[in-house]
Amino acid sequence: MPNPAFKAHCVLLFVDSPRRSAAFYRSLLGDQPVEEQVTFAMFALANGLMLGLWAKHTAEPAPGAPAGAAEVGFEVADAATVDAIYAQWIETTEVRVLQKPVDLDFGRTFTILDPDGHRLRVFAPTPGA
């Protein structure tokens, strides 16, 4: 039985420069960080999840895995929204595209890399899946 005391609160990405990464995510998310320091920045997402950007050189304990070993997934309402976000991000932000919009078993998706190589996936689940 799941423990009701635990709930996901934040995702931390270890980055080279939190200020540079904050500028990238500010452009991507269209929002300001709720906290921004030299070694750390934090964004509040609409669903209450926090996205933290922590300087990998000051994180304790030091991170052991390279960027790209996991993904941050952003679920959207439908396939048209996936395509619209892709078009917007390509036009307004310098992103490295890992996967252009495509239909996979679970739904419509695309994947980009942030400046540190973290994988960011936007997806809309297949209706009824």
DOTOR-948034 format. One record per residue (C-alpha): residue in one letter; x, y, z. Coordinates in Angstrom, 3 decimals, always signed. Example, Ala and Ser with C-alpha at 12.3 -4.5 7.8 and 13.67 -1.06 7.14 Angstrom:
// DOTOR-948034
NODE   bati         xx         yy         zz
NODE      a    +12.300     -4.500     +7.800
NODE      s    +13.670     -1.060     +7.140
//
This chain:
// DOTOR-948034
NODE   bati         xx         yy         zz
NODE      m     +0.000     +0.000     +0.000
NODE      p     +1.435     +3.426     -0.926
NODE      n     +2.499     +5.644     +1.933
NODE      p     +0.296     +8.778     +1.878
NODE      a     +3.069    +10.769     +3.572
NODE      f     +5.114    +10.753     +0.359
NODE      k     +4.298    +12.944     -2.615
NODE      a     +6.515    +14.106     -5.433
NODE      h     +7.466    +17.707     -4.828
NODE      c    +10.385    +18.489     -7.099
NODE      v    +12.701    +17.269     -9.802
NODE      l    +16.309    +18.419     -9.552
NODE      l    +18.554    +18.662    -12.586
NODE      f    +22.282    +19.063    -12.045
NODE      v    +23.542    +21.768    -14.394
NODE      d    +26.788    +23.556    -15.198
NODE      s    +25.360    +27.066    -14.777
NODE      p    +22.008    +27.563    -13.024
NODE      r    +21.770    +31.120    -14.387
NODE      r    +22.257    +29.961    -17.986
NODE      s    +19.863    +27.075    -17.465
NODE      a    +17.300    +29.359    -15.806
NODE      a    +17.378    +31.611    -18.882
NODE      f    +16.771    +28.556    -21.087
NODE      y    +13.853    +27.297    -18.975
NODE      r    +12.435    +30.830    -18.616
NODE      s    +12.177    +30.947    -22.416
NODE      l    +10.875    +27.382    -22.675
NODE      l     +8.254    +27.618    -19.924
NODE      g     +7.315    +31.275    -20.430
NODE      d     +7.650    +31.906    -16.710
NODE      q    +10.073    +33.310    -14.157
NODE      p    +11.868    +31.163    -11.597
NODE      v    +10.500    +31.451     -8.056
NODE      e    +14.098    +31.359     -6.814
NODE      e    +17.337    +32.188     -8.604
NODE      q    +20.811    +32.213     -7.100
NODE      v    +24.303    +31.607     -8.440
NODE      t    +24.192    +27.900     -7.549
NODE      f    +20.472    +27.151     -7.732
NODE      a    +17.247    +28.115     -9.522
NODE      m    +13.689    +26.808     -9.067
NODE      f    +10.580    +26.952    -11.251
NODE      a     +7.039    +26.222    -10.041
NODE      l     +5.099    +24.254    -12.655
NODE      a     +1.316    +24.512    -13.045
NODE      n     +0.622    +21.131    -11.413
NODE      g     +2.576    +22.075     -8.284
NODE      l     +5.751    +20.184     -9.181
NODE      m     +8.924    +22.208     -8.713
NODE      l    +11.786    +22.052    -11.233
NODE      g    +15.140    +22.768     -9.608
NODE      l    +18.419    +23.537    -11.369
NODE      w    +21.378    +22.882     -9.066
NODE      a    +25.015    +23.616     -9.930
NODE      k    +26.582    +20.185    -10.370
NODE      h    +29.870    +21.509     -8.985
NODE      t    +28.292    +22.449     -5.633
NODE      a    +25.663    +19.714     -5.209
NODE      e    +26.129    +17.485     -2.185
NODE      p    +26.519    +14.639     -2.511
NODE      a    +28.017    +15.054     -5.959
NODE      p    +25.872    +13.691     -8.802
NODE      g    +27.032    +10.343    -10.108
NODE      a    +25.229    +10.059    -13.450
NODE      p    +25.695    +12.194    -16.545
NODE      a    +22.905    +14.334    -17.985
NODE      g    +20.649    +12.385    -20.311
NODE      a    +20.436     +9.340    -18.051
NODE      a    +16.763    +10.169    -17.396
NODE      e    +13.970    +12.324    -18.839
NODE      v    +11.629    +14.998    -17.575
NODE      g     +8.209    +14.431    -19.136
NODE      f     +5.667    +17.178    -19.733
NODE      e     +2.178    +15.822    -20.452
NODE      v     -0.132    +17.980    -22.568
NODE      a     -3.787    +17.637    -23.559
NODE      d     -3.556    +16.397    -27.142
NODE      a     -1.420    +15.766    -30.222
NODE      a     -2.101    +19.228    -31.655
NODE      t     -0.662    +20.772    -28.491
NODE      v     +2.477    +18.638    -28.828
NODE      d     +2.990    +19.995    -32.354
NODE      a     +2.234    +23.592    -31.311
NODE      i     +4.706    +23.493    -28.419
NODE      y     +7.363    +21.970    -30.658
NODE      a     +6.899    +24.758    -33.215
NODE      q     +7.003    +27.427    -30.489
NODE      w    +10.110    +26.034    -28.797
NODE      i    +11.965    +25.669    -32.092
NODE      e    +11.195    +29.298    -32.996
NODE      t    +11.834    +30.939    -29.622
NODE      t    +14.531    +28.883    -27.903
NODE      e    +17.842    +27.439    -28.981
NODE      v    +17.087    +23.773    -28.441
NODE      r    +18.809    +20.638    -29.619
NODE      v    +16.210    +18.323    -31.082
NODE      l    +16.692    +14.692    -30.183
NODE      q    +13.359    +13.521    -31.632
NODE      k    +10.963    +15.490    -33.834
NODE      p     +7.217    +15.057    -33.230
NODE      v     +6.257    +11.451    -33.833
NODE      d     +3.456     +9.052    -32.953
NODE      l     +4.655     +6.216    -30.689
NODE      d     +2.766     +3.451    -28.883
NODE      f     +1.903     +5.713    -25.944
NODE      g     +0.996     +8.827    -27.962
NODE      r     +2.361    +11.863    -29.798
NODE      t     +5.735    +13.070    -28.533
NODE      f     +8.983    +14.919    -29.152
NODE      t    +12.231    +15.124    -27.205
NODE      i    +14.758    +17.947    -26.905
NODE      l    +17.932    +18.478    -24.903
NODE      d    +18.559    +21.374    -22.544
NODE      p    +21.972    +23.131    -22.523
NODE      d    +23.389    +20.460    -20.188
NODE      g    +22.055    +17.502    -22.183
NODE      h    +19.023    +16.665    -20.020
NODE      r    +16.251    +15.020    -22.022
NODE      l    +12.904    +16.870    -22.029
NODE      r     +9.939    +15.009    -23.494
NODE      v     +6.587    +16.595    -24.333
NODE      f     +3.834    +14.066    -24.939
NODE      a     +0.094    +13.612    -25.297
NODE      p     -1.109    +10.121    -24.403
NODE      t     -3.088     +8.220    -26.994
NODE      p     -6.774     +8.613    -26.091
NODE      g     -8.012     +5.523    -24.285
NODE      a     -4.507     +4.136    -23.783
//
